[in-house]
Amino acid sequence: MKMDKKRSVGGQAVIEGVMMRGIKGIATAVRKSDGSIVVDLKETVPFTKRNKFLGLPIIRGFVSLVESMVVGIQTLNYSASFFEDEEESTPSKFDAFFNRLFKDKAEEVIMGVTMFISLVLAVGIFFILPTLAANMFKKLDVKNPVVLNLIEGLIRVVIFIGYLILIGKMEDIQRLFQYHGAEHKTIFCYEHNEELIPKNAKEYSRFHPRCGTNFMFLVMIVSILIFSLTGWKSLSFRILSRIILLPVVSGLTYEVIKLMGRSDNKLLQMFAYPGLMLQKLTTREPDDSQLEVAIQALKAAEGME
């Protein structure tokens, strides 16, 4: 059955559940310990659709990335809250102090701090660390800036793949990756106009071209091309240029991913292939109960129930 190109629903795996973003808003479905599924729907409009400037090509990519990080942290916290309630314990002195200090804003402050720390760690590990490592090759008499940027990019990719392999060995992350697979299979089923039931969804691939894994891998590739234009100047200049150019890199990558999701072009499919294969590390085959959760999230996000 032919794929419906007009559908652009997306999502992410959360703790024992799936978040989907569709025409009605953001829906998060979580399977609780008692086996029931709870669905939360927030009717929101993306920032890129609220403001024409934020919806411009390239700009919309970076805006969508930041918004996705915020939504991702919010939905992960929401899904975690069901299991924190079951293991309720006395709040630490720090938690009590934090809640007294910020009162009803405490959750928003925690989310902001979490997002800031996540950004700093991501930039540090995947952008600053590779340029520091590549700088060692300059000391080995590698002078060509293109070669040095290529080495930096390869180091970045190796670190990224190593990170995925490492976290994939954790038991809790493996369950998260099962829900990631359920998200992809459900979206594929919907895009092919099949009835949304676990039996149909399980027949589809768990590798989807619009996946965040694809996005991250392509960021690595696009960054090699963009950063090569800056030459290989002082270490401080390179670090600063990589931070400043990150919105451009993410914006361009977003446009490439968007094109890949809507095109059958063979060249684009070849370009997407490595990212798809990386999803072998970030997805696992889901069971029917996990597919059921993903289906409920998608139906709520698209206003189908």
C-alpha positions in Angstrom: 0.0 0.0 0.0 1.3 3.4 -0.9 2.6 5.7 1.8 0.6 8.9 2.6 3.2 11.6 2.3 1.0 14.3 3.9 1.2 12.7 7.3 4.0 14.0 9.4 3.2 12.7 12.9 6.3 12.1 15.1 7.1 11.1 18.6 9.5 9.6 21.1 9.6 6.8 23.6 9.2 7.6 27.3 9.3 5.5 30.4 6.8 2.6 29.8 5.1 4.6 27.1 5.2 6.7 23.9 4.6 10.4 23.2 3.1 11.3 19.8 2.8 14.7 18.2 0.0 15.2 15.7 -2.6 17.6 14.4 -4.5 17.7 17.8 -1.4 18.2 19.9 1.0 16.2 22.1 -0.4 12.9 23.4 1.5 10.7 25.9 0.4 7.2 26.6 1.9 5.3 29.6 1.2 1.8 30.8 1.0 1.8 34.5 2.1 -1.1 36.8 -1.5 -2.3 37.1 -1.7 -2.9 33.3 -3.9 0.1 32.5 -3.0 2.7 29.9 -3.3 6.4 30.8 -3.3 9.0 28.0 -2.6 12.7 28.4 -3.3 15.1 25.5 -2.1 18.7 25.4 -3.6 20.7 22.6 -0.6 22.8 21.5 0.6 24.4 18.3 4.3 24.3 17.4 6.2 27.6 17.6 7.1 27.2 13.9 3.4 27.5 13.1 2.6 30.4 15.5 5.2 32.8 13.9 6.0 33.1 10.2 9.6 34.0 10.9 10.2 30.9 13.1 8.7 28.8 10.4 11.2 29.9 7.8 13.6 27.1 6.4 16.7 26.5 8.5 15.3 28.7 11.3 12.4 26.2 11.9 14.9 23.4 12.3 16.7 24.9 15.2 13.4 26.1 16.8 11.9 22.6 16.4 15.0 21.1 18.0 14.8 23.3 21.1 11.1 22.8 21.4 11.5 19.0 21.0 14.0 19.0 23.8 11.6 20.9 26.1 8.7 18.6 25.2 10.9 15.5 25.6 12.0 16.4 29.1 8.4 17.3 30.1 7.0 14.0 28.8 9.8 11.9 30.3 9.0 13.6 33.7 5.3 12.9 33.2 5.9 9.2 32.5 8.3 8.9 35.4 5.8 10.5 37.8 3.6 7.3 37.7 6.4 5.2 39.0 7.8 7.7 41.5 4.3 7.7 43.2 4.5 3.9 43.6 7.9 4.2 45.3 7.1 7.3 47.3 9.7 8.2 49.8 10.5 11.1 52.2 11.8 14.1 50.2 15.5 14.9 50.8 16.4 18.1 52.6 17.6 19.6 49.2 14.2 18.7 47.6 12.3 20.3 50.5 14.5 23.5 50.3 14.1 23.7 46.5 10.3 23.4 46.8 10.2 26.1 49.5 12.5 28.4 47.4 10.7 28.2 44.1 7.2 26.9 45.3 4.9 26.3 42.3 7.7 27.2 39.9 10.0 24.4 41.2 9.1 22.0 38.4 9.8 24.6 35.7 13.1 25.5 37.2 14.2 21.9 37.4 13.3 21.4 33.8 15.2 24.5 32.8 18.3 23.4 34.7 18.0 19.8 33.3 17.8 21.2 29.8 20.8 23.5 30.3 22.9 20.7 31.7 21.8 18.3 28.9 22.8 20.9 26.3 26.2 21.6 27.9 27.0 17.9 28.1 25.9 17.2 24.5 27.9 20.1 23.1 30.9 19.2 25.3 30.9 15.5 24.4 29.9 15.6 20.8 31.4 18.9 19.6 34.1 20.2 21.9 35.7 16.8 22.8 36.2 15.8 19.1 37.8 19.1 18.2 40.2 18.7 21.2 41.0 15.2 20.1 41.5 16.2 16.5 43.9 18.9 17.6 46.3 16.2 18.6 46.7 15.2 14.9 47.8 18.8 14.2 50.7 18.2 16.6 51.5 15.1 14.5 52.1 17.4 11.6 48.7 17.1 9.9 48.2 20.6 8.5 45.4 20.4 5.9 42.3 22.0 7.5 40.0 19.8 5.4 41.7 16.6 6.7 41.7 17.9 10.2 37.9 18.6 10.0 37.3 15.2 8.5 39.2 13.6 11.4 37.2 15.7 13.9 34.0 14.5 12.2 35.0 10.9 12.3 35.9 11.1 16.0 32.5 12.7 16.6 30.7 9.8 14.8 32.8 7.2 16.8 31.9 8.8 20.1 28.2 8.9 19.1 28.1 5.3 18.1 30.1 4.3 21.2 27.6 6.2 23.4 24.6 4.4 21.8 26.3 1.0 22.3 27.1 1.7 25.9 23.6 2.9 27.0 21.9 0.1 24.9 23.4 -2.4 27.4 21.3 -1.0 30.2 18.1 -3.0 31.0 15.8 0.0 31.5 17.1 1.6 28.2 16.4 -1.6 26.3 12.7 -1.3 27.3 12.8 2.3 26.2 14.2 1.2 22.9 11.3 -1.3 22.6 8.9 1.5 22.9 11.0 3.4 20.4 10.4 0.6 18.0 6.7 0.6 18.8 6.5 4.3 17.9 8.1 3.7 14.5 6.0 0.7 13.6 2.8 2.5 14.6 3.7 5.6 12.5 4.5 3.5 9.5 1.2 1.6 9.9 -0.6 5.0 10.0 1.3 6.4 7.1 0.3 3.4 5.0 -3.4 3.8 5.9 -3.6 0.4 7.6 -6.0 -0.2 10.5 -4.2 0.8 13.7 -4.1 -2.5 15.6 -1.0 -4.3 17.0 -1.3 -7.1 14.4 -0.9 -4.7 11.5 1.7 -2.4 13.1 4.1 -5.3 14.0 4.5 -6.1 10.3 6.2 -2.8 9.6 9.9 -1.8 10.0 11.2 -0.3 13.2 13.5 1.9 11.2 12.0 5.2 10.2 13.7 8.0 8.2 12.4 10.8 10.4 13.9 9.3 13.6 15.9 11.4 16.0 18.8 8.9 15.6 18.8 9.7 11.9 18.8 13.4 12.8 21.7 13.1 15.2 23.8 11.1 12.7 23.1 13.6 9.9 24.1 16.4 12.3 27.5 14.8 12.5 27.8 14.6 8.7 26.5 18.1 8.0 28.8 19.5 10.7 31.8 18.2 8.8 30.8 20.2 5.8 29.9 23.4 7.6 32.8 23.4 10.0 35.3 22.8 7.1 34.4 26.3 5.9 35.8 27.8 9.1 39.3 26.5 8.5 41.4 25.3 11.4 42.4 28.3 13.5 43.0 28.6 17.2 41.4 26.1 19.6 39.2 28.8 21.2 38.0 30.0 17.8 37.1 26.5 16.7 35.2 25.8 19.9 33.3 29.1 19.7 32.6 28.6 16.0 31.1 25.2 16.6 28.8 26.5 19.3 27.7 29.5 17.1 27.2 27.4 14.0 25.2 24.7 15.8 21.8 26.3 15.0 22.8 26.4 11.3 23.9 22.8 11.3 20.7 21.6 13.1 18.6 23.8 10.8 20.1 22.4 7.6 19.9 18.8 8.9 16.2 19.3 9.7 15.5 20.3 6.1 17.4 17.2 4.9 15.4 14.9 7.2 12.1 16.5 6.2 13.0 15.9 2.5 14.0 12.3 3.2 10.7 11.6 4.9 8.7 12.8 1.9 10.8 11.6 -1.1 11.6 8.3 -2.7 14.7 9.6 -4.4 17.4 6.9 -4.5 20.2 9.3 -3.7 18.4 10.6 -0.6 17.7 7.0 0.5 21.4 6.1 0.2 22.2 9.2 2.3 19.7 8.1 4.9 20.8 4.4 5.0 23.6 4.8 7.7 21.2 6.6 10.0 18.6 3.9 9.5 21.1 1.2 10.3 22.0 3.0 13.5 18.5 2.5 14.6 19.5 -1.1 15.1 21.2 0.3 18.2 18.3 2.6 19.4 15.3 0.4 18.7 14.2 -3.1 19.7 11.3 -5.2 18.5 8.3 -4.3 20.6 5.6 -6.7 21.9 1.9 -6.3 21.3 1.3 -4.5 24.6 3.9 -1.9 23.7 2.4 -1.4 20.2 -1.0 -0.9 21.9 0.4 1.9 24.0 1.9 3.6 20.9 -1.3 3.2 19.0 -3.3 4.9 21.7 -0.9 7.8 21.8 -1.1 8.3 18.0 -4.9 8.1 17.9 -5.1 10.8 20.6 -2.5 13.0 18.9 -4.4 12.8 15.6 -7.9 13.2 17.2 -9.0 9.7 16.2 -10.8 8.9 19.5 
